[in-house]
Amino acid sequence: MFGFAKQKTGSEAINEAIGEFEDIAARIESGVADNKGRIYDNKIAIVNLEADNVALETAASRGESVAAKLRSLVS
């Protein structure tokens, strides 16, 4: 009437340990994939920001030029 737990065999212990390592490896691979995805997204964001900066610089240069010309007309 006592419920004694069955002791694991060597093969069961080995398979359990291997399963745990496979789970850890899968979690690491998932983390790597997440990081690579974020790197890709960041590169796209960088390209978009650089393009935005070019447009901003162009507008700022034009604004400076027009403002300088207007000031010279006034003086």
Residue pairs with C-beta under 8 A, 6 or more apart in sequence:
8 16
